């Protein structure tokens, strides 16, 4: 039994790789559909950590990077690094590629590489691109909860503890925009970064972050000419047409209460009430810039909103 004084004296602030995003000795997953930019974001993250520069506004703890690829070879990786103008050197970035004669890369065979990365280079961050291309001397079913949650992820976690580094697993989203395979993938890792092309916002990518240690958040991103992700503002021209109809209605009404079902029916919106509620919640900050302030009131049966329109200050 411990009192509060003892707990405070024994408390040690957790180390981090990326502040409020990736902790030390943690396992994280980066997921997206094909061609959205998983590997590009992972390389950008690696560059920030390797050089100690902020990543999308988050402070990083400098460390060498070990990048393990089951899809790219050295020439392809160098091409991406050069296009992105990343600042890696021989001491802060190491690369392991899959033998083209193998179907999967066996992680057990990499123990000496992990040992060298941890002990010689003092590396703290490993990226595995892709998760589905890794084997452990025994086959496993990506869709099997027990295989993933009780065998595979614990083996990754054992590597983190043994070599004192964090791992980022790059993985696919399925057609339903959830992680491909068993739900144990999401449930067993310490945090998940999801990239999605949002049909409600033109030419923008949504980054969603969820974690058991840090606060969840969403970022609106765009890619610059060097393929780097940058935080972006959402303009009113980017708003979904259903939101624009709702905004025009709110300007006329000024102050009113509504539910998602009521407003989709009243305005004949081409969207389901559930989808409109999600759309509204994801764009509350944007609507506020247009002068529309939304408050939510949840009851046992439904969620009620209070909308109040005030002419925005165009000088700011």
For each residue, the residues with C-beta under 8 A, 3 or more apart:
1:
2: 6 7 10
3: 6 7
4: 7 8
5: 8 9
6: 2 3 9 10
7: 2 3 4 10 11
8: 4 5 11
9: 5 6
10: 2 6 7
11: 7 8
12:
13:
14: 23 24 213
15: 23 24 61
16: 19 20 21 22 23 24 61
17: 21 22 23 24 26 49 60 61 63 124 125 166
18: 21 22 45 48 49 55 58 59 60 61
19: 16 58 59 60 61
20: 16 58 214 215
21: 16 17 18 55 58 191 209 211 214
22: 16 17 18 26 28 125 166 168 191
23: 14 15 16 17 26 166 190 213 214
24: 14 15 16 17 61 124 164 166
25: 160 161 164 165 166
26: 17 22 23 160 166 167 190 191 213
27: 153 156 157 160 166 167 169 188 189 190
28: 22 166 167 168 169 189 190 191 192 193
29: 131 168 169 170 171 179 185 186 189 191 192 193
30: 38 41 42 168 169 170 171 192 193 194 195
31: 38 170 171 172 173 179 180 192 193 194 195
32: 36 37 38 172 173 194 195 196
33: 36 172 173 177 196 197
34: 172
35:
36: 32 33 195 196 197 205
37: 32 40 41 195 205 223 227 229
38: 30 31 32 41 42 129 170 195
39: 42 43 71 72 80 129 170
40: 37 43 44 80 84 223 227 228 229
41: 30 37 38 44 45 193 195 207 229
42: 30 38 39 45 46 67 127 129 168 170
43: 39 40 46 47 67 80 81 84 86
44: 40 41 47 48 55 84 86 228 229
45: 18 41 42 48 49 55 127 168
46: 42 43 49 50 65 67 86 88 93 125 127
47: 43 44 50 51 53 84 86 87 88
48: 18 44 45 51 52 53 54 55 60
49: 17 18 45 46 52 55 60 61 62 63 65 125
50: 46 47 62 63 64 65 87 88 92 93
51: 47 48 62 87 92
52: 48 49 60 61 62
53: 47 48 60
54: 48 57 58 59 60
55: 18 21 44 45 48 49 58 60
56: 207 219 221 229 231
57: 54 231
58: 18 19 20 21 54 55
59: 18 19 54
60: 17 18 19 48 49 52 53 54 55
61: 15 16 17 18 19 24 49 52 124
62: 49 50 51 52
63: 17 49 50 92 122 123 124 125
64: 50 91 92 93 94 117 121 122 123 124 125
65: 46 49 50 88 92 93 94 123 125 126 127
66: 94 95 96 113 114 117 123 125 126 127 165
67: 42 43 46 77 93 94 95 96 126 127 129
68: 95 96 105 110 126 127 128 129
69: 72 73 77 95 96 97 98 129
70: 98 104 105 128 129 130 132 133 134
71: 39 98 129 130 133
72: 39 69 76 77 80 97 129
73: 69 76 77 97 100
74: 77 78 95 97
75: 78 79
76: 72 73 79 80
77: 67 69 72 73 74 80 81 95 97
78: 74 75 81 82
79: 75 76 82 83
80: 39 40 43 72 76 77 83 84 227
81: 43 77 78 84 86 88
82: 78 79 85
83: 79 80 226 227
84: 40 43 44 47 80 81 226 227 228
85: 82 226
86: 43 44 46 47 81
87: 47 50 51
88: 46 47 50 65 81 92 93
89: 92 93
90: 93
91: 64 121
92: 50 51 63 64 65 88 89
93: 46 50 64 65 67 88 89 90
94: 64 65 66 67 117 121 123
95: 66 67 68 69 74 77
96: 66 67 68 69 105 110 113
97: 69 72 73 74 77
98: 69 70 71 102 104 105 133
99: 102 105
100: 73
101:
102: 98 99 105 106
103:
104: 70 98 133 134 135
105: 68 70 96 98 99 102 110 133 134 135
106: 102 109 110 134 135 136 137
107: 110 134 135 136 155 159
108: 111 136 137
109: 106
110: 68 96 105 106 107 113 114
111: 108 114 115
112: 115 116
113: 66 96 110 116 117
114: 66 110 111 117 118 126 159 162 163 165
115: 111 112 118 119 163
116: 112 113 119 120 121
117: 64 66 94 113 114 120 121 123 126 163 165
118: 114 115 121 122 123 163 164 165
119: 115 116 122
120: 116 117
121: 64 91 94 116 117 118
122: 63 64 118 119
123: 63 64 65 66 94 117 118 126 165
124: 17 24 61 63 64 164 165 166
125: 17 22 46 49 63 64 65 66 165 166 168
126: 65 66 67 68 114 117 123 165 166 167 168
127: 42 45 46 65 66 67 68 167 168 170
128: 68 70 131 134 167 168 169 170
129: 38 39 42 67 68 69 70 71 72 170
130: 70 71 133 134 170 171 172
131: 29 128 134 169 170 171 185
132: 70 142 171 172 180 181
133: 70 71 98 104 105 130
134: 70 104 105 106 107 128 130 131
135: 104 105 106 107 138 139 140
136: 106 107 108 140 151 152 155
137: 106 108
138: 135
139: 135
140: 135 136 144 147 148 151 152
141: 144 147
142: 132 147 148 180 181 182
143: 181 182
144: 140 141 147 148 182
145: 148 149 182 183 184
146: 149 150 151 184
147: 140 141 142 144 150 151 152 182
148: 140 142 144 145 151 152 153 181 182 184 185 188
149: 145 146 152 153 182 184 187 188
150: 146 147 154 184
151: 136 140 146 147 148 154 155
152: 136 140 147 148 149 155 156
153: 27 148 149 156 157 184 185 188 189
154: 150 151 157 158 188
155: 107 136 151 152 158 159
156: 27 152 153 159 160 167 169
157: 27 153 154 160 161
158: 154 155 161 162
159: 107 114 155 156 162 163 165 167
160: 25 26 27 156 157 163 164 165 166 167
161: 25 157 158 164
162: 114 158 159
163: 114 115 117 118 159 160
164: 24 25 118 124 160 161
165: 25 66 114 117 118 123 124 125 126 159 160
166: 17 22 23 24 25 26 27 28 124 125 126 160
167: 26 27 28 126 127 128 156 159 160
168: 22 28 29 30 42 45 125 126 127 128
169: 27 28 29 30 128 131 156 189
170: 29 30 31 38 39 42 127 128 129 130 131
171: 29 30 31 130 131 132 179 180 181 185
172: 31 32 33 34 130 132 179 180
173: 31 32 33 177 178 179 180 194 196
174: 177 178 179 180
175:
176:
177: 33 173 174 196
178: 173 174 183 186
179: 29 31 171 172 173 174 183 185 186 192
180: 31 132 142 171 172 173 174
181: 132 142 143 148 171 185
182: 142 143 144 145 147 148 149 185
183: 145 178 179 186 187
184: 145 146 148 149 150 153 187 188
185: 29 131 148 153 171 179 181 182 188 189
186: 29 178 179 183 189 192
187: 149 183 184
188: 27 148 149 153 154 184 185
189: 27 28 29 153 169 185 186 192
190: 23 26 27 28 211 212 213
191: 21 22 26 28 29 209 210 211 212 213 214
192: 28 29 30 31 179 186 189 209 210 211
193: 28 29 30 31 41 207 208 209
194: 30 31 32 173 207 208 209 210
195: 30 31 32 36 37 38 41 205 206 207
196: 32 33 36 173 177 205 206 208
197: 33 36 205 206
198: 201 204 205 206
199: 240
200: 239 240 243 279 282 283
201: 198 204 206 220 234 238 239 240
202: 237 238
203: 222 238
204: 198 201 220 221 222 232 234 238
205: 36 37 195 196 197 198 220 221 222 223 229
206: 195 196 197 198 201 218 219 220 221 282
207: 41 56 193 194 195 218 219 220 221 229
208: 193 194 196 216 217 218
209: 21 191 192 193 194 214 216 217 218 219
210: 191 192 194 216
211: 21 190 191 192 214 215 216
212: 190 191
213: 14 23 26 190 191
214: 20 21 23 191 209 211
215: 20 211
216: 208 209 210 211
217: 208 209
218: 206 207 208 209 282
219: 56 206 207 209 231
220: 201 204 205 206 207 231 232 233 234
221: 56 204 205 206 207 229 230 231 232
222: 203 204 205 229 230 232
223: 37 40 205 227 228 229 230
224: 227 228 230
225:
226: 83 84 85
227: 37 40 80 83 84 223 224
228: 40 44 84 223 224
229: 37 40 41 44 56 205 207 221 222 223
230: 221 222 223 224
231: 56 57 219 220 221
232: 204 220 221 222
233: 220
234: 201 204 220 238 239 283 286
235: 238
236: 239 244 286 289 290
237: 202
238: 201 202 203 204 234 235
239: 200 201 234 236 243 244 247 283 286
240: 199 200 201 243 244 279 283
241: 244 245 270
242: 245 246 269 270 271 276 279
243: 200 239 240 246 247 279 280 283 287
244: 236 239 240 241 247 248
245: 241 242 248 249 267 269
246: 242 243 249 250 263 267 269 280
247: 239 243 244 250 251 287 290 292
248: 244 245 251 252
249: 245 246 252 253 263 266 267
250: 246 247 253 254 256 292 307 309
251: 247 248 254 291 292 309
252: 248 249
253: 249 250 256 307 309
254: 250 251 308 309
255: 307 308 309
256: 250 253 306 307
257: 304 305 306 307
258: 262 263 266 304 305 307
259: 262 263 273 302 303 304 305
260: 263 264 273 274 276 277 280 303 305
261: 264 265 273 302
262: 258 259 265 266
263: 246 249 258 259 260 266 267 269 276
264: 260 261 267 268 269 271 272 273 276
265: 261 262 268
266: 249 258 262 263
267: 245 246 249 263 264
268: 264 265
269: 242 245 246 263 264 276
270: 241 242
271: 242 264 275 276 279
272: 264 275 276
273: 259 260 261 264 276 277
274: 260 277 278
275: 271 272 278 279
276: 242 260 263 264 269 271 272 273 279 280
277: 260 273 274 280 281 303
278: 274 275 281 282
279: 200 240 242 243 271 275 276 282 283
280: 243 246 260 276 277 283 284 287 294 305
281: 277 278 284 296
282: 200 206 218 278 279
283: 200 234 239 240 243 279 280 286 287
284: 280 281 287 288 294
285: 288 289
286: 234 236 239 283 289 290
287: 243 247 280 283 284 290 292 293 294
288: 284 285 291 292 293 294
289: 236 285 286 312
290: 236 247 286 287 312
291: 251 288 309 310 311 312
292: 247 250 251 287 288 307 308 309
293: 287 288 307 308 309 310
294: 280 284 287 288 305 306 307
295: 305 306
296: 281 303 304 305
297: 303 304 305 306
298: 303 304
299: 302 303 304
300:
301:
302: 259 261 299
303: 259 260 277 296 297 298 299
304: 257 258 259 296 297 298 299
305: 257 258 259 260 280 294 295 296 297
306: 256 257 294 295 297
307: 250 253 255 256 257 258 292 293 294
308: 254 255 292 293
309: 250 251 253 254 255 291 292 293
310: 291 293
311: 291
312: 289 290 291
313: 316
314:
315:
316: 313
